[in-house]
Amino acid sequence: MKEINVNEIIEKIKNLCIDSNYYISSDIKEALDRNLSLEKNDLAKNVLAKIVENSQVASNERIPMCQDTGMACIFVEIGQEVHIVGGSLEEAINEGVRRGYQEGYLRKSVVADPLDRVNTKDNTPAVINYEIVPGDSLKITVAPKGFGSENMSQIKMLKPSEGIDGVKNFILNVVKEAGANPCPPIVVGVGIGGTFDRAALLAKKALIRPINIRNNNEYYSKLEDEMLLKINELDIGPQGFGGNTTALAVNIETYPTHIAGLPVAVNINCHATRHKSITL
């Protein structure tokens, strides 16, 4: 049995909140640089260059790469041999978010009630997803989610008879309707299967998978590549100015489902696709 004190968790969460907002991940940086060299539209090329420059400025000056520093989405993989000591895990996570957003000068965007709209002033509570896994480690991923992209996401309960064509059409239609709103080039997370809620979670989890790692199932890996090609043929382009770089990647995650259902969720992320992880 491994013991982990909540004070260590608080400190790690705080740093993850700050770092994920200041520093773009290497896989995203590589994709931006690659698409900058491949982009054929001059205006789109200029926009991509500004996006790359913005990420460099954020990193060098330790400031957020975007004014919307997001709602903190936390993924916790806790080993069944881990014992959290010194307090509540959930309270520790929220305290880490609180400190990160205060000390990192990150915008506080969370309201306590969806209709009363009173700001909590510290960006808590976070949205926390727990998964019990074998072993004695604790993996924490912080993924700040801006709502320019979150608001463009959709879920649909397809009929099984709609099959793969229904899935493809739904993904493309969601991206078309989103247009320039989610600050393209985007990353598209897709969840297929499970139930209404599981499909949405799968789509969200797909966004924290590095975009240079394809689905380990060859069928879905090919589908990811096909949908990326089709999305980039839409000519939405960087920030909606046209071009062949509408998306950097399509990540698909799946789960078994009911014989009568085919749930599909599309969770769109902006080009930054912020997330940082640590394992204790």
C-alpha positions as CSV (number, residue, x, y, z in Angstrom):
1,M,0.0,0.0,0.0
2,K,1.4,3.3,-1.1
3,E,0.5,6.5,0.8
4,I,0.2,9.9,-0.9
5,N,-0.4,13.0,1.1
6,V,-3.0,15.5,-0.1
7,N,-0.5,18.3,0.3
8,E,1.6,16.8,-2.5
9,I,-1.5,16.5,-4.7
10,I,-2.4,20.1,-4.1
11,E,1.0,21.3,-5.2
12,K,1.0,19.1,-8.3
13,I,-2.5,20.2,-9.4
14,K,-1.5,23.8,-8.9
15,N,1.5,23.5,-11.2
16,L,-0.4,21.5,-13.8
17,C,-3.1,24.2,-14.0
18,I,-0.4,26.8,-14.6
19,D,1.8,24.8,-16.9
20,S,-1.0,23.6,-19.1
21,N,-2.1,27.2,-19.7
22,Y,1.5,28.6,-20.3
23,Y,3.1,25.8,-22.4
24,I,1.8,24.1,-25.5
25,S,2.5,20.4,-25.7
26,S,5.2,19.0,-28.0
27,D,2.8,17.0,-30.1
28,I,0.6,20.1,-30.8
29,K,3.7,22.2,-31.5
30,E,5.0,19.7,-34.0
31,A,1.6,19.5,-35.7
32,L,1.4,23.3,-36.0
33,D,4.9,23.5,-37.5
34,R,4.2,20.7,-39.9
35,N,0.9,22.2,-41.1
36,L,2.6,25.7,-41.4
37,S,5.0,24.2,-44.0
38,L,2.2,22.3,-45.8
39,E,-0.5,25.0,-45.8
40,K,-1.3,26.3,-49.3
41,N,-3.4,29.4,-48.5
42,D,-1.2,32.4,-47.8
43,L,-3.7,34.0,-45.3
44,A,-4.0,30.7,-43.5
45,K,-0.2,30.3,-43.5
46,N,0.1,33.8,-41.9
47,V,-2.5,32.9,-39.2
48,L,-0.7,29.7,-38.4
49,A,2.5,31.6,-38.0
50,K,0.8,34.0,-35.6
51,I,-0.5,31.0,-33.6
52,V,3.0,29.5,-33.3
53,E,4.4,32.9,-32.3
54,N,1.7,33.3,-29.7
55,S,2.6,30.0,-28.1
56,Q,6.3,31.0,-28.0
57,V,5.5,34.3,-26.4
58,A,3.3,32.6,-23.8
59,S,6.1,30.1,-23.0
60,N,8.9,32.7,-22.9
61,E,7.0,35.2,-20.8
62,R,5.1,32.7,-18.6
63,I,1.7,34.0,-19.4
64,P,-1.5,32.2,-20.6
65,M,-1.6,31.4,-24.3
66,C,-5.3,32.3,-24.4
67,Q,-7.5,34.6,-22.4
68,D,-10.0,31.8,-21.8
69,T,-8.0,29.7,-19.3
70,G,-10.9,27.2,-19.2
71,M,-12.8,25.1,-16.8
72,A,-10.5,22.6,-15.1
73,C,-11.3,19.1,-16.3
74,I,-9.4,16.6,-14.2
75,F,-8.8,12.9,-15.0
76,V,-7.6,10.8,-12.1
77,E,-6.3,7.3,-12.5
78,I,-5.9,6.0,-9.0
79,G,-4.3,2.6,-8.3
80,Q,-6.2,0.3,-6.0
81,E,-3.1,0.0,-3.8
82,V,-3.0,3.8,-3.2
83,H,-4.0,5.3,0.1
84,I,-4.7,9.1,0.2
85,V,-3.7,10.5,3.6
86,G,-4.1,13.9,5.2
87,G,-7.5,14.8,3.9
88,S,-10.0,14.4,1.1
89,L,-8.8,13.7,-2.4
90,E,-11.5,15.8,-4.0
91,E,-10.9,18.7,-1.7
92,A,-7.2,18.5,-2.5
93,I,-7.9,18.6,-6.2
94,N,-10.1,21.7,-5.9
95,E,-7.6,23.4,-3.6
96,G,-4.9,22.8,-6.2
97,V,-7.1,24.3,-8.9
98,R,-7.9,27.2,-6.6
99,R,-4.2,28.0,-6.0
100,G,-3.2,27.4,-9.6
101,Y,-5.7,29.9,-11.0
102,Q,-4.9,32.4,-8.3
103,E,-1.1,32.2,-8.4
104,G,-0.9,31.7,-12.1
105,Y,-3.1,34.8,-12.8
106,L,-5.5,32.6,-14.8
107,R,-9.0,33.9,-15.6
108,K,-11.7,32.6,-13.2
109,S,-14.5,31.5,-15.4
110,V,-16.7,29.2,-13.3
111,V,-20.1,30.2,-12.0
112,A,-21.6,28.4,-9.0
113,D,-25.0,27.8,-10.6
114,P,-25.7,27.5,-14.4
115,L,-28.7,29.8,-14.1
116,D,-27.9,32.2,-11.3
117,R,-24.5,32.8,-12.9
118,V,-22.6,34.0,-9.8
119,N,-18.8,33.6,-10.3
120,T,-17.0,31.4,-7.7
121,K,-14.0,33.7,-8.1
122,D,-11.4,30.9,-7.9
123,N,-12.4,28.6,-10.9
124,T,-13.6,25.8,-8.7
125,P,-15.2,23.3,-8.6
126,A,-13.3,21.3,-11.2
127,V,-15.0,18.6,-13.3
128,I,-13.3,15.5,-11.9
129,N,-13.4,12.0,-13.5
130,Y,-12.1,9.1,-11.5
131,E,-10.9,5.7,-12.7
132,I,-9.7,2.9,-10.4
133,V,-6.8,1.0,-12.0
134,P,-4.4,-1.7,-10.8
135,G,-1.2,-0.8,-9.1
136,D,0.1,1.8,-6.6
137,S,0.4,4.9,-8.7
138,L,-1.8,8.0,-9.0
139,K,-1.9,9.7,-12.4
140,I,-3.5,13.1,-12.7
141,T,-4.2,14.9,-15.9
142,V,-5.4,18.5,-15.9
143,A,-7.1,19.7,-19.1
144,P,-8.4,23.3,-19.0
145,K,-11.4,23.4,-21.4
146,G,-12.3,26.7,-23.0
147,F,-15.9,27.1,-24.0
148,G,-15.5,28.6,-27.4
149,S,-14.8,25.0,-28.4
150,E,-16.8,23.3,-25.7
151,N,-20.0,25.1,-26.9
152,M,-19.5,23.6,-30.4
153,S,-19.6,20.0,-29.2
154,Q,-22.5,17.7,-29.8
155,I,-23.8,14.3,-29.0
156,K,-26.3,12.2,-30.9
157,M,-28.0,8.8,-30.3
158,L,-27.8,7.3,-33.8
159,K,-29.8,4.3,-34.8
160,P,-27.6,1.2,-35.4
161,S,-28.9,1.0,-38.9
162,E,-27.2,4.4,-39.7
163,G,-23.9,2.6,-39.3
164,I,-20.5,4.0,-40.2
165,D,-21.9,6.5,-42.7
166,G,-24.1,8.0,-40.0
167,V,-21.1,8.4,-37.7
168,K,-19.0,10.0,-40.5
169,N,-21.8,12.4,-41.5
170,F,-22.4,13.4,-37.9
171,I,-18.7,14.2,-37.2
172,L,-18.5,16.3,-40.4
173,N,-21.7,18.2,-39.7
174,V,-20.6,19.1,-36.2
175,V,-17.4,20.5,-37.6
176,K,-19.2,22.4,-40.4
177,E,-21.6,23.9,-37.9
178,A,-18.8,24.9,-35.6
179,G,-17.0,26.8,-38.3
180,A,-14.6,29.4,-37.0
181,N,-16.1,29.5,-33.5
182,P,-13.7,27.0,-31.8
183,C,-10.6,28.8,-33.0
184,P,-9.4,26.3,-35.7
185,P,-7.2,24.5,-36.4
186,I,-9.0,22.2,-34.0
187,V,-8.6,18.8,-32.5
188,V,-11.7,16.6,-32.7
189,G,-12.4,14.1,-30.0
190,V,-14.9,11.4,-30.9
191,G,-16.6,9.0,-28.5
192,I,-18.5,6.0,-30.0
193,G,-20.5,3.5,-28.0
194,G,-21.4,3.0,-24.4
195,T,-24.4,5.1,-23.2
196,F,-25.3,8.7,-23.6
197,D,-22.9,9.8,-20.8
198,R,-20.1,7.3,-21.6
199,A,-19.9,8.5,-25.2
200,A,-19.4,12.1,-24.0
201,L,-16.7,11.0,-21.6
202,L,-15.0,9.0,-24.3
203,A,-14.9,12.1,-26.6
204,K,-13.4,14.2,-23.8
205,K,-10.8,11.5,-23.0
206,A,-9.9,11.3,-26.7
207,L,-8.7,14.9,-26.4
208,I,-6.0,14.1,-23.9
209,R,-4.5,11.4,-26.0
210,P,-1.4,12.9,-27.8
211,I,-2.3,13.6,-31.4
212,N,0.7,11.8,-32.7
213,I,-0.6,8.5,-31.2
214,R,-3.3,6.8,-33.3
215,N,-6.1,4.5,-32.0
216,N,-4.5,1.1,-31.4
217,N,-7.3,-0.6,-33.4
218,E,-6.4,-0.4,-37.1
219,Y,-10.0,0.1,-38.2
220,Y,-10.4,3.2,-36.0
221,S,-6.9,4.4,-36.7
222,K,-7.8,4.5,-40.5
223,L,-11.1,6.2,-39.6
224,E,-9.2,8.9,-37.7
225,D,-7.0,9.5,-40.8
226,E,-10.0,9.5,-43.1
227,M,-12.0,12.0,-41.0
228,L,-9.0,14.3,-40.7
229,L,-8.7,14.3,-44.5
230,K,-12.4,15.0,-45.0
231,I,-12.5,17.8,-42.3
232,N,-9.5,19.5,-43.9
233,E,-11.3,19.5,-47.2
234,L,-14.0,21.7,-45.7
235,D,-11.9,24.8,-46.3
236,I,-12.7,26.4,-42.9
237,G,-9.0,26.8,-42.2
238,P,-7.1,28.5,-39.4
239,Q,-9.5,30.9,-37.6
240,G,-12.0,30.4,-40.3
241,F,-10.1,32.2,-43.1
242,G,-10.0,29.2,-45.4
243,G,-7.2,26.8,-46.1
244,N,-6.4,23.1,-45.8
245,T,-5.6,23.2,-42.0
246,T,-9.0,23.0,-40.3
247,A,-8.0,20.3,-37.9
248,L,-4.7,19.0,-36.5
249,A,-6.1,15.6,-35.6
250,V,-9.2,13.4,-35.0
251,N,-8.9,11.1,-32.0
252,I,-11.5,8.4,-31.6
253,E,-12.3,6.3,-28.5
254,T,-14.9,3.5,-28.4
255,Y,-16.7,1.3,-25.9
256,P,-19.2,-1.6,-26.2
257,T,-22.8,-0.6,-26.5
258,H,-26.4,-1.9,-26.5
259,I,-27.8,-3.8,-29.5
260,A,-30.3,-1.0,-30.0
261,G,-28.0,2.0,-29.8
262,L,-25.1,3.8,-31.5
263,P,-24.2,6.8,-29.3
264,V,-21.7,9.3,-30.9
265,A,-20.2,12.3,-29.2
266,V,-18.0,14.9,-30.8
267,N,-16.0,17.1,-28.4
268,I,-14.1,19.9,-30.2
269,N,-11.0,21.5,-28.8
270,C,-9.1,24.6,-30.0
271,H,-5.7,24.4,-31.5
272,A,-4.0,24.7,-28.0
273,T,-5.7,21.5,-26.7
274,R,-4.2,22.1,-23.3
275,H,-3.5,19.2,-21.0
276,K,-0.6,18.2,-18.7
277,S,-0.2,15.0,-16.7
278,I,1.9,13.7,-13.8
279,T,2.2,10.3,-12.1
280,L,2.8,10.0,-8.4
